[in-house]
């Protein structure tokens, strides 16, 4: 079963460039440590103003332990704290079995 993690948080617009670079570095490190990990960074398209909502998505490779990978992601994400406007929220999804 394929597991996916979705992590969302708010970012001040003035921190957007620095955060994007930090997340890109974090994703490179995580991909190197977890071959087959699909990691992406998105931001909400229609938010005006001083803050925006950002989302990291992680599609775990077959056989990966979701709890262990979540722990690795959260440990790596501690470095992002200076650029966040609030807390990171993590959601864990699996495909529907219809």
C-alpha positions as a Markdown table, in Angstrom:
| # | Residue | x | y | z |
|---|---|---|---|---|
| 1 | Unk | 0.0 | 0.0 | 0.0 |
| 2 | Unk | 1.3 | 3.4 | -0.9 |
| 3 | Unk | 1.5 | 5.9 | 2.0 |
| 4 | Unk | 1.6 | 9.7 | 1.5 |
| 5 | Unk | 2.3 | 12.4 | 4.0 |
| 6 | Unk | 1.0 | 16.0 | 3.6 |
| 7 | Unk | 2.6 | 18.7 | 5.7 |
| 8 | Unk | 1.1 | 22.2 | 5.6 |
| 9 | Unk | 2.1 | 25.5 | 7.3 |
| 10 | Unk | 2.0 | 29.2 | 7.0 |
| 11 | Unk | 5.0 | 31.3 | 5.8 |
| 12 | Unk | 5.5 | 35.1 | 5.8 |
| 13 | Unk | 5.9 | 36.3 | 2.3 |
| 14 | Unk | 9.2 | 38.0 | 3.2 |
| 15 | Unk | 10.6 | 34.5 | 4.1 |
| 16 | Unk | 9.4 | 32.7 | 1.0 |
| 17 | Unk | 12.7 | 32.6 | -0.9 |
| 18 | Unk | 14.8 | 31.5 | 2.1 |
| 19 | Unk | 12.2 | 28.8 | 3.1 |
| 20 | Unk | 12.0 | 27.4 | -0.5 |
| 21 | Unk | 15.8 | 27.0 | -0.6 |
| 22 | Unk | 15.9 | 25.4 | 2.9 |
| 23 | Unk | 13.1 | 22.9 | 1.9 |
| 24 | Unk | 14.9 | 22.1 | -1.4 |
| 25 | Unk | 18.0 | 21.2 | 0.6 |
| 26 | Unk | 16.0 | 19.2 | 3.1 |
| 27 | Unk | 14.3 | 17.3 | 0.2 |
| 28 | Unk | 17.6 | 16.5 | -1.4 |
| 29 | Unk | 18.9 | 15.1 | 1.9 |
| 30 | Unk | 15.8 | 13.0 | 2.5 |
| 31 | Unk | 15.7 | 11.6 | -1.0 |
| 32 | Unk | 19.4 | 10.6 | -0.7 |
| 33 | Unk | 18.6 | 8.8 | 2.6 |
| 34 | Unk | 15.4 | 7.2 | 1.4 |
| 35 | Unk | 15.7 | 6.1 | -2.2 |
| 36 | Unk | 12.4 | 6.2 | -4.1 |
| 37 | Unk | 10.9 | 9.0 | -1.9 |
| 38 | Unk | 8.9 | 11.5 | -4.0 |
| 39 | Unk | 9.0 | 14.8 | -2.2 |
| 40 | Unk | 7.4 | 18.1 | -3.5 |
| 41 | Unk | 6.8 | 21.6 | -2.2 |
| 42 | Unk | 3.6 | 23.5 | -3.1 |
| 43 | Unk | 2.1 | 26.8 | -2.1 |
| 44 | Unk | -1.5 | 28.0 | -2.2 |
| 45 | Unk | -2.0 | 29.9 | -5.4 |
| 46 | Unk | -4.7 | 32.4 | -4.4 |
| 47 | Unk | -3.6 | 33.9 | -1.2 |
| 48 | Unk | -2.9 | 37.6 | -1.2 |
| 49 | Unk | -1.2 | 39.4 | 1.7 |
| 50 | Unk | 1.7 | 38.9 | 4.0 |
| 51 | Unk | 1.4 | 35.1 | 4.6 |
| 52 | Unk | 0.8 | 32.1 | 2.4 |
| 53 | Unk | 0.0 | 28.4 | 3.0 |
| 54 | Unk | 2.7 | 26.0 | 1.9 |
| 55 | Unk | 2.5 | 22.2 | 1.6 |
| 56 | Unk | 5.2 | 19.5 | 1.4 |
| 57 | Unk | 4.0 | 16.2 | 0.0 |
| 58 | Unk | 5.8 | 12.9 | 0.4 |
| 59 | Unk | 4.9 | 9.7 | -1.5 |
| 60 | Unk | 6.7 | 6.9 | 0.3 |
| 61 | Unk | 8.4 | 4.1 | -1.7 |
| 62 | Unk | 7.0 | 0.6 | -1.4 |
| 63 | Unk | 7.9 | -1.1 | 1.8 |
| 64 | Unk | 8.9 | 2.2 | 3.6 |
| 65 | Unk | 7.9 | 2.5 | 7.2 |
| 66 | Unk | 5.6 | 5.5 | 7.4 |
| 67 | Unk | 6.3 | 6.2 | 11.1 |
| 68 | Unk | 10.1 | 6.1 | 10.6 |
| 69 | Unk | 10.0 | 8.3 | 7.6 |
| 70 | Unk | 7.7 | 10.8 | 9.4 |
| 71 | Unk | 10.2 | 10.9 | 12.2 |
| 72 | Unk | 13.0 | 11.6 | 9.7 |
| 73 | Unk | 11.0 | 14.3 | 8.0 |
| 74 | Unk | 10.1 | 16.0 | 11.2 |
| 75 | Unk | 13.7 | 15.9 | 12.5 |
| 76 | Unk | 15.0 | 17.5 | 9.2 |
| 77 | Unk | 12.2 | 20.1 | 9.3 |
| 78 | Unk | 13.4 | 21.5 | 12.6 |
| 79 | Unk | 15.8 | 23.6 | 10.5 |
| 80 | Unk | 12.8 | 25.4 | 8.9 |
| 81 | Unk | 11.5 | 26.9 | 12.2 |
| 82 | Unk | 13.0 | 30.4 | 11.7 |
| 83 | Unk | 10.8 | 30.9 | 8.5 |
| 84 | Unk | 7.5 | 29.5 | 9.7 |
| 85 | Unk | 4.5 | 31.6 | 10.9 |
| 86 | Unk | 3.1 | 28.9 | 13.2 |
| 87 | Unk | 3.2 | 25.2 | 13.4 |
| 88 | Unk | 3.6 | 22.4 | 10.8 |
| 89 | Unk | 0.6 | 20.1 | 10.5 |
| 90 | Unk | 1.2 | 16.5 | 9.3 |
| 91 | Unk | -1.5 | 14.3 | 7.7 |
| 92 | Unk | -1.0 | 10.7 | 6.7 |
| 93 | Unk | -3.1 | 9.3 | 3.8 |
| 94 | Unk | -3.4 | 5.9 | 2.1 |
| 95 | Unk | -5.3 | 5.0 | -1.2 |
| 96 | Unk | -9.0 | 4.2 | -1.0 |
| 97 | Unk | -9.6 | 0.4 | -1.4 |
| 98 | Unk | -12.8 | 0.5 | -3.5 |
